[in-house]
Amino acid sequence: MLRRFIALLAIPFLFQQASVAQENLSAISKTLRAAKEGETVILKDFLKPDFKKIAFKQTVTPGPQFLISDDPEYIRIPEAIAMQEQVAPGAVRLYVYNVNGVKEPTQIPRKINAVIKNLGKEDMHLRMLKFSSQAPSTNYFKIGKQGLEDYFKSEEVNMVKVIKPGQVVPIDDQMEKQIAKYDELVHGIYEFVVDQPALISVVQTSPEQNTAEAFSKIDTIIPFSHVNAGRGIFPVSNYKIVSADTLDTKQGVQQLIIADGEDDPWITGTIGADKQPAKNAGNYGVLYDTNIKWKSTDGKGLALITWNSRSADNQWCGGMGLTMEVYDAQGKKSVNQYPSNQLVTRAAPEAILIKIYKPDPSKEIQEINFTYSPPGASCLPTPMILVPIDLK
């Protein structure tokens, strides 16, 4: 009897909670409808890390051999090799994320670039498929966002480098002309094809030296320490993500969490000639081809938003910015930096409105498609939140 009495007392409170929640969602709908896609928006008393997760199916899709150079992130030795891996003939994706960290006995400018050596017995042909290279800068967020935009937008260049057996050449001729001052980040994403086995190295040297020539004189390969994202060669470079179920707008707010190291584990590979275990703590440089199926049984649309969910629990996570390929209902692709109206989004109640999707009465099931890659210089995960909204 007492339990029933307590339960009856709770009913008005539950109705009050539901009313407050509905009022808040109505206000959120109004705010999102008035916002401009790509820009930041203030969502008071809304953002939280524990929205219901969207279950997904993840499969590895064909992709290149993937190399990343981010251990050490700060190269403290003036003349050194920060990463060195052997690749087989075929496609390669190389992600360079290194900083001139030389400060002893004094801060000095350096050159950081990737070189490739032909290990085969015949001429090697290197054909660049995608190319992204930024001038060194201390604005890590800016070149991280711009680097992904350039990568997504880049097209195959009909130029082939011919490299003789045993010859060493820079991969990035543009970076060969750049000088990195102390604390400046060198950021490059390259996707190419080679037809001979090759050795790829990331080299730091003096500004006046040709990186390929310096490579032949450097015998210091910096030991790895399993910090930052890491370094090494990885067999996985591309994922397909598909929602396990069809979302319904009447089910409320839901979020897709990928690149979190838990539901989506970090990719693993090896470091160096002795094949020590490696992981990419962040899956930086990995592409996620994402498909979410949805329907609207209550006439509402869906707003795709994201926010800097790590700002409260980590002093190094004060900002987040990303770049994505987003497809509209007709399958037309656009590549955009987020947020578009400022460098980064910082913390709740600030979020980024990526896109609003409207229900199509001619289709029972609709799709949301985008390509995501974990943003460099930002903490993870960056949740993709789908908010049902009133469209008028």
Contacts in CASP RR format, 6 or more apart in sequence:
PFRMAT RR
TARGET T0000
AUTHOR 0000-0000-0000
METHOD contacts of the structure
MODEL  1
MLRRFIALLAIPFLFQQASVAQENLSAISKTLRAAKEGETVILKDFLKPD
FKKIAFKQTVTPGPQFLISDDPEYIRIPEAIAMQEQVAPGAVRLYVYNVN
GVKEPTQIPRKINAVIKNLGKEDMHLRMLKFSSQAPSTNYFKIGKQGLED
YFKSEEVNMVKVIKPGQVVPIDDQMEKQIAKYDELVHGIYEFVVDQPALI
SVVQTSPEQNTAEAFSKIDTIIPFSHVNAGRGIFPVSNYKIVSADTLDTK
QGVQQLIIADGEDDPWITGTIGADKQPAKNAGNYGVLYDTNIKWKSTDGK
GLALITWNSRSADNQWCGGMGLTMEVYDAQGKKSVNQYPSNQLVTRAAPE
AILIKIYKPDPSKEIQEINFTYSPPGASCLPTPMILVPIDLK
24 45 0 8 1.000
24 46 0 8 1.000
25 387 0 8 1.000
25 388 0 8 1.000
26 390 0 8 1.000
27 44 0 8 1.000
28 43 0 8 1.000
28 46 0 8 1.000
28 387 0 8 1.000
28 389 0 8 1.000
29 387 0 8 1.000
29 389 0 8 1.000
29 390 0 8 1.000
30 390 0 8 1.000
31 41 0 8 1.000
31 42 0 8 1.000
31 43 0 8 1.000
32 41 0 8 1.000
32 43 0 8 1.000
32 303 0 8 1.000
32 305 0 8 1.000
32 353 0 8 1.000
32 356 0 8 1.000
32 387 0 8 1.000
32 389 0 8 1.000
33 356 0 8 1.000
33 389 0 8 1.000
33 390 0 8 1.000
33 391 0 8 1.000
33 392 0 8 1.000
35 41 0 8 1.000
35 353 0 8 1.000
36 341 0 8 1.000
36 353 0 8 1.000
37 353 0 8 1.000
37 354 0 8 1.000
37 355 0 8 1.000
37 356 0 8 1.000
38 336 0 8 1.000
38 338 0 8 1.000
38 339 0 8 1.000
38 340 0 8 1.000
38 341 0 8 1.000
38 352 0 8 1.000
38 353 0 8 1.000
38 354 0 8 1.000
38 355 0 8 1.000
39 339 0 8 1.000
39 340 0 8 1.000
39 341 0 8 1.000
39 352 0 8 1.000
39 353 0 8 1.000
40 339 0 8 1.000
40 341 0 8 1.000
40 342 0 8 1.000
40 345 0 8 1.000
40 350 0 8 1.000
40 351 0 8 1.000
40 352 0 8 1.000
40 353 0 8 1.000
41 305 0 8 1.000
41 350 0 8 1.000
41 351 0 8 1.000
41 352 0 8 1.000
41 353 0 8 1.000
42 349 0 8 1.000
42 350 0 8 1.000
42 351 0 8 1.000
43 305 0 8 1.000
43 348 0 8 1.000
43 349 0 8 1.000
43 350 0 8 1.000
43 351 0 8 1.000
44 349 0 8 1.000
45 349 0 8 1.000
46 348 0 8 1.000
46 349 0 8 1.000
47 307 0 8 1.000
47 309 0 8 1.000
47 348 0 8 1.000
47 349 0 8 1.000
47 351 0 8 1.000
48 348 0 8 1.000
49 309 0 8 1.000
49 383 0 8 1.000
51 253 0 8 1.000
51 254 0 8 1.000
51 255 0 8 1.000
51 383 0 8 1.000
51 385 0 8 1.000
52 251 0 8 1.000
52 252 0 8 1.000
52 253 0 8 1.000
52 254 0 8 1.000
52 255 0 8 1.000
53 254 0 8 1.000
53 255 0 8 1.000
53 256 0 8 1.000
53 257 0 8 1.000
53 263 0 8 1.000
54 243 0 8 1.000
54 244 0 8 1.000
54 247 0 8 1.000
54 254 0 8 1.000
54 255 0 8 1.000
54 256 0 8 1.000
54 257 0 8 1.000
54 292 0 8 1.000
54 386 0 8 1.000
55 243 0 8 1.000
55 244 0 8 1.000
55 245 0 8 1.000
56 241 0 8 1.000
56 242 0 8 1.000
56 243 0 8 1.000
56 244 0 8 1.000
56 256 0 8 1.000
56 258 0 8 1.000
57 241 0 8 1.000
57 242 0 8 1.000
57 243 0 8 1.000
57 244 0 8 1.000
58 239 0 8 1.000
58 240 0 8 1.000
58 241 0 8 1.000
58 258 0 8 1.000
58 264 0 8 1.000
59 239 0 8 1.000
59 240 0 8 1.000
60 236 0 8 1.000
60 238 0 8 1.000
60 239 0 8 1.000
60 240 0 8 1.000
61 238 0 8 1.000
61 239 0 8 1.000
61 240 0 8 1.000
61 289 0 8 1.000
62 238 0 8 1.000
63 91 0 8 1.000
63 93 0 8 1.000
63 237 0 8 1.000
63 238 0 8 1.000
64 90 0 8 1.000
64 91 0 8 1.000
64 92 0 8 1.000
64 93 0 8 1.000
64 191 0 8 1.000
64 237 0 8 1.000
65 87 0 8 1.000
65 88 0 8 1.000
65 90 0 8 1.000
65 91 0 8 1.000
65 92 0 8 1.000
65 93 0 8 1.000
65 233 0 8 1.000
65 234 0 8 1.000
65 235 0 8 1.000
65 237 0 8 1.000
66 92 0 8 1.000
66 93 0 8 1.000
66 95 0 8 1.000
66 233 0 8 1.000
66 234 0 8 1.000
66 235 0 8 1.000
66 236 0 8 1.000
66 237 0 8 1.000
66 267 0 8 1.000
66 285 0 8 1.000
66 286 0 8 1.000
67 83 0 8 1.000
67 85 0 8 1.000
67 87 0 8 1.000
67 92 0 8 1.000
67 93 0 8 1.000
67 94 0 8 1.000
67 95 0 8 1.000
67 200 0 8 1.000
67 231 0 8 1.000
67 232 0 8 1.000
67 233 0 8 1.000
67 234 0 8 1.000
68 83 0 8 1.000
68 94 0 8 1.000
68 95 0 8 1.000
68 97 0 8 1.000
68 229 0 8 1.000
68 230 0 8 1.000
68 231 0 8 1.000
68 232 0 8 1.000
68 234 0 8 1.000
68 280 0 8 1.000
68 284 0 8 1.000
68 285 0 8 1.000
69 82 0 8 1.000
69 83 0 8 1.000
69 94 0 8 1.000
69 95 0 8 1.000
69 96 0 8 1.000
69 97 0 8 1.000
69 98 0 8 1.000
69 114 0 8 1.000
69 202 0 8 1.000
69 231 0 8 1.000
69 232 0 8 1.000
70 95 0 8 1.000
70 97 0 8 1.000
70 98 0 8 1.000
70 228 0 8 1.000
70 229 0 8 1.000
70 230 0 8 1.000
70 231 0 8 1.000
70 284 0 8 1.000
71 82 0 8 1.000
71 83 0 8 1.000
71 224 0 8 1.000
71 225 0 8 1.000
71 226 0 8 1.000
71 227 0 8 1.000
71 228 0 8 1.000
71 229 0 8 1.000
71 230 0 8 1.000
71 231 0 8 1.000
72 82 0 8 1.000
72 98 0 8 1.000
72 222 0 8 1.000
72 225 0 8 1.000
72 227 0 8 1.000
72 228 0 8 1.000
73 97 0 8 1.000
73 98 0 8 1.000
73 99 0 8 1.000
73 227 0 8 1.000
73 228 0 8 1.000
74 98 0 8 1.000
74 99 0 8 1.000
74 100 0 8 1.000
74 101 0 8 1.000
75 82 0 8 1.000
75 98 0 8 1.000
75 99 0 8 1.000
75 100 0 8 1.000
75 101 0 8 1.000
75 102 0 8 1.000
75 110 0 8 1.000
75 112 0 8 1.000
75 204 0 8 1.000
75 222 0 8 1.000
76 101 0 8 1.000
76 102 0 8 1.000
76 103 0 8 1.000
76 104 0 8 1.000
77 102 0 8 1.000
77 204 0 8 1.000
77 220 0 8 1.000
77 222 0 8 1.000
78 102 0 8 1.000
78 108 0 8 1.000
78 110 0 8 1.000
78 204 0 8 1.000
78 205 0 8 1.000
78 206 0 8 1.000
79 204 0 8 1.000
79 205 0 8 1.000
79 206 0 8 1.000
79 214 0 8 1.000
79 217 0 8 1.000
79 218 0 8 1.000
79 220 0 8 1.000
80 203 0 8 1.000
80 204 0 8 1.000
80 218 0 8 1.000
80 220 0 8 1.000
80 221 0 8 1.000
80 222 0 8 1.000
81 201 0 8 1.000
81 202 0 8 1.000
81 203 0 8 1.000
81 204 0 8 1.000
81 215 0 8 1.000
81 218 0 8 1.000
81 220 0 8 1.000
81 221 0 8 1.000
81 222 0 8 1.000
82 98 0 8 1.000
82 112 0 8 1.000
82 202 0 8 1.000
82 203 0 8 1.000
82 204 0 8 1.000
82 222 0 8 1.000
82 231 0 8 1.000
83 200 0 8 1.000
83 201 0 8 1.000
83 202 0 8 1.000
83 231 0 8 1.000
83 232 0 8 1.000
84 199 0 8 1.000
84 200 0 8 1.000
84 201 0 8 1.000
84 202 0 8 1.000
84 221 0 8 1.000
84 272 0 8 1.000
85 199 0 8 1.000
85 200 0 8 1.000
85 232 0 8 1.000
85 233 0 8 1.000
85 271 0 8 1.000
85 272 0 8 1.000
86 119 0 8 1.000
86 197 0 8 1.000
86 198 0 8 1.000
86 199 0 8 1.000
86 200 0 8 1.000
86 233 0 8 1.000
86 272 0 8 1.000
86 273 0 8 1.000
87 194 0 8 1.000
87 197 0 8 1.000
87 198 0 8 1.000
87 199 0 8 1.000
87 200 0 8 1.000
87 233 0 8 1.000
88 197 0 8 1.000
89 194 0 8 1.000
89 195 0 8 1.000
89 196 0 8 1.000
89 197 0 8 1.000
90 193 0 8 1.000
90 194 0 8 1.000
90 195 0 8 1.000
91 129 0 8 1.000
91 191 0 8 1.000
91 192 0 8 1.000
91 193 0 8 1.000
92 190 0 8 1.000
92 191 0 8 1.000
92 192 0 8 1.000
92 193 0 8 1.000
92 194 0 8 1.000
92 200 0 8 1.000
93 189 0 8 1.000
93 190 0 8 1.000
93 191 0 8 1.000
93 237 0 8 1.000
93 285 0 8 1.000
94 114 0 8 1.000
94 171 0 8 1.000
94 188 0 8 1.000
94 189 0 8 1.000
94 190 0 8 1.000
94 191 0 8 1.000
94 192 0 8 1.000
94 200 0 8 1.000
95 188 0 8 1.000
95 189 0 8 1.000
95 284 0 8 1.000
95 285 0 8 1.000
96 112 0 8 1.000
96 114 0 8 1.000
96 186 0 8 1.000
96 187 0 8 1.000
96 188 0 8 1.000
96 189 0 8 1.000
96 190 0 8 1.000
96 202 0 8 1.000
97 185 0 8 1.000
97 186 0 8 1.000
97 187 0 8 1.000
97 188 0 8 1.000
97 228 0 8 1.000
97 229 0 8 1.000
97 284 0 8 1.000
97 376 0 8 1.000
98 112 0 8 1.000
98 185 0 8 1.000
98 186 0 8 1.000
98 202 0 8 1.000
98 204 0 8 1.000
99 180 0 8 1.000
99 183 0 8 1.000
99 184 0 8 1.000
99 185 0 8 1.000
99 186 0 8 1.000
100 109 0 8 1.000
100 110 0 8 1.000
100 112 0 8 1.000
100 136 0 8 1.000
100 180 0 8 1.000
100 181 0 8 1.000
100 182 0 8 1.000
100 183 0 8 1.000
100 184 0 8 1.000
100 186 0 8 1.000
100 204 0 8 1.000
101 110 0 8 1.000
101 182 0 8 1.000
101 183 0 8 1.000
102 108 0 8 1.000
102 110 0 8 1.000
102 182 0 8 1.000
102 204 0 8 1.000
103 182 0 8 1.000
107 181 0 8 1.000
107 182 0 8 1.000
107 183 0 8 1.000
108 182 0 8 1.000
109 179 0 8 1.000
109 180 0 8 1.000
109 181 0 8 1.000
109 182 0 8 1.000
109 207 0 8 1.000
110 179 0 8 1.000
110 180 0 8 1.000
110 204 0 8 1.000
110 205 0 8 1.000
110 206 0 8 1.000
110 207 0 8 1.000
111 176 0 8 1.000
111 178 0 8 1.000
111 179 0 8 1.000
111 180 0 8 1.000
111 204 0 8 1.000
111 205 0 8 1.000
111 206 0 8 1.000
111 207 0 8 1.000
111 209 0 8 1.000
111 211 0 8 1.000
112 136 0 8 1.000
112 175 0 8 1.000
112 180 0 8 1.000
112 186 0 8 1.000
112 202 0 8 1.000
112 203 0 8 1.000
112 204 0 8 1.000
113 170 0 8 1.000
113 171 0 8 1.000
113 172 0 8 1.000
113 175 0 8 1.000
113 176 0 8 1.000
113 186 0 8 1.000
113 202 0 8 1.000
113 203 0 8 1.000
113 211 0 8 1.000
114 170 0 8 1.000
114 171 0 8 1.000
114 172 0 8 1.000
114 175 0 8 1.000
114 190 0 8 1.000
114 200 0 8 1.000
114 201 0 8 1.000
114 202 0 8 1.000
114 203 0 8 1.000
115 168 0 8 1.000
115 169 0 8 1.000
115 170 0 8 1.000
115 171 0 8 1.000
115 200 0 8 1.000
115 201 0 8 1.000
115 203 0 8 1.000
115 211 0 8 1.000
115 212 0 8 1.000
115 215 0 8 1.000
116 126 0 8 1.000
116 163 0 8 1.000
116 168 0 8 1.000
116 169 0 8 1.000
116 171 0 8 1.000
116 194 0 8 1.000
116 198 0 8 1.000
116 199 0 8 1.000
116 200 0 8 1.000
116 201 0 8 1.000
117 166 0 8 1.000
117 167 0 8 1.000
117 168 0 8 1.000
117 198 0 8 1.000
117 199 0 8 1.000
117 200 0 8 1.000
117 201 0 8 1.000
117 215 0 8 1.000
118 124 0 8 1.000
118 163 0 8 1.000
118 164 0 8 1.000
118 165 0 8 1.000
118 166 0 8 1.000
118 167 0 8 1.000
118 196 0 8 1.000
118 198 0 8 1.000
119 166 0 8 1.000
119 196 0 8 1.000
119 197 0 8 1.000
119 198 0 8 1.000
119 199 0 8 1.000
120 165 0 8 1.000
120 166 0 8 1.000
120 196 0 8 1.000
120 197 0 8 1.000
120 198 0 8 1.000
121 165 0 8 1.000
121 196 0 8 1.000
122 165 0 8 1.000
122 196 0 8 1.000
123 162 0 8 1.000
123 163 0 8 1.000
123 164 0 8 1.000
123 165 0 8 1.000
123 196 0 8 1.000
124 162 0 8 1.000
124 163 0 8 1.000
124 164 0 8 1.000
124 165 0 8 1.000
124 194 0 8 1.000
124 195 0 8 1.000
124 196 0 8 1.000
124 198 0 8 1.000
125 160 0 8 1.000
125 161 0 8 1.000
125 162 0 8 1.000
125 163 0 8 1.000
125 194 0 8 1.000
125 195 0 8 1.000
126 160 0 8 1.000
126 161 0 8 1.000
126 163 0 8 1.000
126 171 0 8 1.000
126 192 0 8 1.000
126 193 0 8 1.000
126 194 0 8 1.000
127 156 0 8 1.000
127 159 0 8 1.000
127 160 0 8 1.000
127 161 0 8 1.000
127 192 0 8 1.000
127 193 0 8 1.000
128 156 0 8 1.000
128 157 0 8 1.000
128 159 0 8 1.000
128 190 0 8 1.000
128 191 0 8 1.000
128 192 0 8 1.000
129 156 0 8 1.000
129 191 0 8 1.000
129 192 0 8 1.000
129 193 0 8 1.000
130 151 0 8 1.000
130 154 0 8 1.000
130 155 0 8 1.000
130 156 0 8 1.000
130 189 0 8 1.000
130 190 0 8 1.000
130 191 0 8 1.000
131 150 0 8 1.000
131 151 0 8 1.000
131 154 0 8 1.000
131 157 0 8 1.000
131 172 0 8 1.000
131 190 0 8 1.000
131 191 0 8 1.000
132 147 0 8 1.000
132 148 0 8 1.000
132 150 0 8 1.000
132 151 0 8 1.000
132 154 0 8 1.000
132 188 0 8 1.000
132 189 0 8 1.000
132 190 0 8 1.000
133 150 0 8 1.000
133 172 0 8 1.000
133 174 0 8 1.000
133 175 0 8 1.000
133 187 0 8 1.000
133 188 0 8 1.000
133 190 0 8 1.000
134 143 0 8 1.000
134 144 0 8 1.000
134 146 0 8 1.000
134 147 0 8 1.000
134 150 0 8 1.000
134 187 0 8 1.000
134 188 0 8 1.000
135 143 0 8 1.000
135 178 0 8 1.000
136 178 0 8 1.000
136 179 0 8 1.000
136 180 0 8 1.000
136 181 0 8 1.000
136 184 0 8 1.000
136 185 0 8 1.000
136 186 0 8 1.000
137 143 0 8 1.000
137 184 0 8 1.000
137 185 0 8 1.000
138 183 0 8 1.000
138 184 0 8 1.000
138 185 0 8 1.000
139 343 0 8 1.000
140 185 0 8 1.000
140 376 0 8 1.000
140 377 0 8 1.000
141 319 0 8 1.000
141 321 0 8 1.000
141 343 0 8 1.000
141 344 0 8 1.000
141 377 0 8 1.000
141 378 0 8 1.000
142 343 0 8 1.000
143 185 0 8 1.000
143 187 0 8 1.000
144 187 0 8 1.000
144 323 0 8 1.000
144 375 0 8 1.000
144 376 0 8 1.000
144 377 0 8 1.000
145 321 0 8 1.000
145 322 0 8 1.000
145 323 0 8 1.000
145 337 0 8 1.000
145 343 0 8 1.000
145 375 0 8 1.000
146 323 0 8 1.000
146 337 0 8 1.000
147 187 0 8 1.000
147 188 0 8 1.000
147 189 0 8 1.000
147 323 0 8 1.000
148 189 0 8 1.000
148 322 0 8 1.000
148 323 0 8 1.000
148 373 0 8 1.000
148 375 0 8 1.000
148 376 0 8 1.000
149 323 0 8 1.000
149 335 0 8 1.000
149 336 0 8 1.000
149 337 0 8 1.000
150 189 0 8 1.000
151 189 0 8 1.000
151 191 0 8 1.000
152 323 0 8 1.000
152 325 0 8 1.000
152 335 0 8 1.000
152 371 0 8 1.000
153 335 0 8 1.000
161 169 0 8 1.000
163 169 0 8 1.000
163 196 0 8 1.000
165 196 0 8 1.000
168 212 0 8 1.000
168 215 0 8 1.000
168 216 0 8 1.000
169 212 0 8 1.000
170 176 0 8 1.000
170 210 0 8 1.000
170 211 0 8 1.000
170 212 0 8 1.000
171 190 0 8 1.000
171 192 0 8 1.000
171 200 0 8 1.000
172 188 0 8 1.000
172 190 0 8 1.000
175 186 0 8 1.000
175 188 0 8 1.000
176 210 0 8 1.000
176 211 0 8 1.000
178 186 0 8 1.000
179 207 0 8 1.000
180 186 0 8 1.000
185 377 0 8 1.000
189 285 0 8 1.000
201 215 0 8 1.000
203 211 0 8 1.000
203 214 0 8 1.000
203 215 0 8 1.000
203 218 0 8 1.000
205 211 0 8 1.000
205 214 0 8 1.000
205 215 0 8 1.000
205 218 0 8 1.000
206 214 0 8 1.000
224 230 0 8 1.000
224 231 0 8 1.000
224 271 0 8 1.000
224 276 0 8 1.000
224 278 0 8 1.000
226 278 0 8 1.000
226 279 0 8 1.000
228 281 0 8 1.000
229 280 0 8 1.000
229 281 0 8 1.000
229 282 0 8 1.000
229 284 0 8 1.000
230 278 0 8 1.000
230 279 0 8 1.000
230 280 0 8 1.000
230 281 0 8 1.000
231 271 0 8 1.000
231 278 0 8 1.000
232 269 0 8 1.000
232 270 0 8 1.000
232 271 0 8 1.000
232 272 0 8 1.000
232 278 0 8 1.000
233 269 0 8 1.000
233 270 0 8 1.000
233 271 0 8 1.000
233 272 0 8 1.000
233 278 0 8 1.000
234 267 0 8 1.000
234 268 0 8 1.000
234 269 0 8 1.000
234 278 0 8 1.000
234 280 0 8 1.000
235 269 0 8 1.000
236 267 0 8 1.000
236 286 0 8 1.000
237 285 0 8 1.000
237 286 0 8 1.000
237 287 0 8 1.000
238 286 0 8 1.000
238 287 0 8 1.000
238 289 0 8 1.000
239 258 0 8 1.000
239 286 0 8 1.000
239 287 0 8 1.000
239 288 0 8 1.000
239 289 0 8 1.000
240 289 0 8 1.000
240 291 0 8 1.000
241 256 0 8 1.000
241 258 0 8 1.000
241 288 0 8 1.000
241 289 0 8 1.000
241 290 0 8 1.000
241 291 0 8 1.000
242 290 0 8 1.000
242 291 0 8 1.000
242 292 0 8 1.000
242 293 0 8 1.000
243 256 0 8 1.000
243 291 0 8 1.000
243 292 0 8 1.000
243 293 0 8 1.000
243 294 0 8 1.000
245 293 0 8 1.000
246 293 0 8 1.000
246 294 0 8 1.000
246 295 0 8 1.000
246 365 0 8 1.000
247 254 0 8 1.000
247 292 0 8 1.000
247 293 0 8 1.000
247 294 0 8 1.000
247 295 0 8 1.000
247 302 0 8 1.000
247 386 0 8 1.000
248 294 0 8 1.000
248 295 0 8 1.000
248 296 0 8 1.000
248 297 0 8 1.000
249 294 0 8 1.000
249 295 0 8 1.000
249 296 0 8 1.000
249 297 0 8 1.000
249 298 0 8 1.000
249 299 0 8 1.000
249 300 0 8 1.000
249 301 0 8 1.000
249 302 0 8 1.000
249 359 0 8 1.000
249 388 0 8 1.000
250 297 0 8 1.000
250 298 0 8 1.000
250 300 0 8 1.000
250 388 0 8 1.000
251 388 0 8 1.000
252 387 0 8 1.000
252 388 0 8 1.000
253 385 0 8 1.000
253 386 0 8 1.000
253 387 0 8 1.000
253 388 0 8 1.000
254 385 0 8 1.000
254 386 0 8 1.000
255 383 0 8 1.000
255 384 0 8 1.000
255 385 0 8 1.000
255 386 0 8 1.000
256 290 0 8 1.000
256 292 0 8 1.000
256 383 0 8 1.000
256 384 0 8 1.000
256 385 0 8 1.000
256 386 0 8 1.000
257 263 0 8 1.000
257 264 0 8 1.000
257 381 0 8 1.000
257 383 0 8 1.000
257 384 0 8 1.000
258 264 0 8 1.000
258 288 0 8 1.000
258 290 0 8 1.000
258 372 0 8 1.000
258 381 0 8 1.000
258 384 0 8 1.000
259 282 0 8 1.000
259 283 0 8 1.000
259 286 0 8 1.000
259 288 0 8 1.000
259 372 0 8 1.000
259 374 0 8 1.000
259 380 0 8 1.000
259 381 0 8 1.000
259 382 0 8 1.000
260 380 0 8 1.000
260 381 0 8 1.000
261 281 0 8 1.000
261 282 0 8 1.000
261 283 0 8 1.000
264 283 0 8 1.000
266 279 0 8 1.000
266 280 0 8 1.000
266 281 0 8 1.000
266 282 0 8 1.000
266 283 0 8 1.000
267 279 0 8 1.000
267 280 0 8 1.000
267 283 0 8 1.000
267 286 0 8 1.000
268 277 0 8 1.000
268 278 0 8 1.000
268 279 0 8 1.000
268 280 0 8 1.000
269 277 0 8 1.000
269 278 0 8 1.000
269 279 0 8 1.000
270 276 0 8 1.000
270 277 0 8 1.000
270 278 0 8 1.000
271 277 0 8 1.000
271 278 0 8 1.000
280 286 0 8 1.000
282 374 0 8 1.000
282 380 0 8 1.000
283 374 0 8 1.000
284 373 0 8 1.000
284 374 0 8 1.000
284 376 0 8 1.000
285 373 0 8 1.000
285 374 0 8 1.000
286 373 0 8 1.000
286 374 0 8 1.000
287 371 0 8 1.000
287 372 0 8 1.000
287 373 0 8 1.000
288 371 0 8 1.000
288 372 0 8 1.000
288 373 0 8 1.000
289 371 0 8 1.000
290 368 0 8 1.000
290 369 0 8 1.000
290 370 0 8 1.000
290 371 0 8 1.000
290 372 0 8 1.000
290 384 0 8 1.000
291 367 0 8 1.000
291 368 0 8 1.000
291 369 0 8 1.000
292 367 0 8 1.000
292 368 0 8 1.000
292 369 0 8 1.000
292 386 0 8 1.000
293 365 0 8 1.000
293 366 0 8 1.000
293 367 0 8 1.000
293 368 0 8 1.000
294 302 0 8 1.000
294 357 0 8 1.000
294 365 0 8 1.000
294 366 0 8 1.000
294 367 0 8 1.000
294 368 0 8 1.000
294 386 0 8 1.000
295 359 0 8 1.000
295 364 0 8 1.000
295 365 0 8 1.000
295 366 0 8 1.000
296 302 0 8 1.000
296 359 0 8 1.000
296 388 0 8 1.000
298 388 0 8 1.000
299 359 0 8 1.000
299 391 0 8 1.000
300 359 0 8 1.000
300 388 0 8 1.000
300 389 0 8 1.000
300 390 0 8 1.000
300 391 0 8 1.000
301 356 0 8 1.000
301 357 0 8 1.000
301 358 0 8 1.000
301 359 0 8 1.000
301 388 0 8 1.000
301 389 0 8 1.000
301 391 0 8 1.000
302 356 0 8 1.000
302 357 0 8 1.000
302 368 0 8 1.000
302 386 0 8 1.000
302 387 0 8 1.000
302 388 0 8 1.000
302 389 0 8 1.000
303 353 0 8 1.000
303 355 0 8 1.000
303 356 0 8 1.000
303 357 0 8 1.000
303 386 0 8 1.000
303 387 0 8 1.000
303 389 0 8 1.000
304 353 0 8 1.000
304 354 0 8 1.000
304 355 0 8 1.000
304 356 0 8 1.000
304 357 0 8 1.000
304 368 0 8 1.000
304 370 0 8 1.000
304 384 0 8 1.000
304 385 0 8 1.000
304 386 0 8 1.000
305 351 0 8 1.000
305 352 0 8 1.000
305 353 0 8 1.000
305 354 0 8 1.000
305 385 0 8 1.000
305 387 0 8 1.000
306 320 0 8 1.000
306 322 0 8 1.000
306 338 0 8 1.000
306 345 0 8 1.000
306 351 0 8 1.000
306 352 0 8 1.000
306 354 0 8 1.000
306 382 0 8 1.000
306 383 0 8 1.000
306 384 0 8 1.000
306 385 0 8 1.000
307 320 0 8 1.000
307 345 0 8 1.000
307 348 0 8 1.000
307 350 0 8 1.000
307 351 0 8 1.000
307 352 0 8 1.000
307 382 0 8 1.000
307 383 0 8 1.000
307 385 0 8 1.000
308 317 0 8 1.000
308 318 0 8 1.000
308 319 0 8 1.000
308 320 0 8 1.000
308 344 0 8 1.000
308 345 0 8 1.000
308 346 0 8 1.000
308 347 0 8 1.000
308 348 0 8 1.000
308 350 0 8 1.000
308 378 0 8 1.000
308 379 0 8 1.000
308 382 0 8 1.000
309 381 0 8 1.000
309 382 0 8 1.000
309 383 0 8 1.000
310 317 0 8 1.000
310 318 0 8 1.000
310 320 0 8 1.000
310 379 0 8 1.000
310 380 0 8 1.000
310 381 0 8 1.000
311 317 0 8 1.000
311 318 0 8 1.000
311 319 0 8 1.000
311 320 0 8 1.000
311 346 0 8 1.000
311 347 0 8 1.000
311 348 0 8 1.000
312 347 0 8 1.000
312 348 0 8 1.000
314 379 0 8 1.000
316 379 0 8 1.000
317 378 0 8 1.000
317 379 0 8 1.000
318 344 0 8 1.000
318 346 0 8 1.000
318 347 0 8 1.000
318 379 0 8 1.000
319 344 0 8 1.000
319 345 0 8 1.000
319 346 0 8 1.000
319 347 0 8 1.000
319 378 0 8 1.000
319 379 0 8 1.000
320 344 0 8 1.000
320 345 0 8 1.000
320 346 0 8 1.000
320 375 0 8 1.000
320 378 0 8 1.000
320 379 0 8 1.000
320 382 0 8 1.000
321 337 0 8 1.000
321 338 0 8 1.000
321 339 0 8 1.000
321 343 0 8 1.000
321 344 0 8 1.000
321 345 0 8 1.000
321 352 0 8 1.000
321 375 0 8 1.000
321 377 0 8 1.000
321 378 0 8 1.000
321 382 0 8 1.000
322 337 0 8 1.000
322 338 0 8 1.000
322 372 0 8 1.000
322 375 0 8 1.000
322 378 0 8 1.000
322 382 0 8 1.000
323 335 0 8 1.000
323 336 0 8 1.000
323 337 0 8 1.000
323 338 0 8 1.000
323 373 0 8 1.000
323 375 0 8 1.000
324 335 0 8 1.000
324 336 0 8 1.000
324 338 0 8 1.000
324 354 0 8 1.000
324 370 0 8 1.000
324 371 0 8 1.000
324 372 0 8 1.000
324 373 0 8 1.000
325 333 0 8 1.000
325 334 0 8 1.000
325 335 0 8 1.000
325 370 0 8 1.000
325 371 0 8 1.000
326 333 0 8 1.000
326 334 0 8 1.000
326 335 0 8 1.000
326 336 0 8 1.000
326 354 0 8 1.000
326 355 0 8 1.000
326 369 0 8 1.000
326 370 0 8 1.000
327 333 0 8 1.000
327 334 0 8 1.000
327 369 0 8 1.000
327 370 0 8 1.000
328 334 0 8 1.000
328 355 0 8 1.000
329 357 0 8 1.000
329 358 0 8 1.000
329 360 0 8 1.000
329 366 0 8 1.000
331 369 0 8 1.000
338 345 0 8 1.000
338 352 0 8 1.000
338 354 0 8 1.000
339 345 0 8 1.000
339 352 0 8 1.000
344 378 0 8 1.000
345 351 0 8 1.000
345 352 0 8 1.000
351 385 0 8 1.000
354 370 0 8 1.000
354 384 0 8 1.000
356 389 0 8 1.000
357 366 0 8 1.000
357 368 0 8 1.000
358 391 0 8 1.000
359 366 0 8 1.000
360 366 0 8 1.000
368 386 0 8 1.000
372 384 0 8 1.000
374 380 0 8 1.000
374 382 0 8 1.000
375 382 0 8 1.000
END
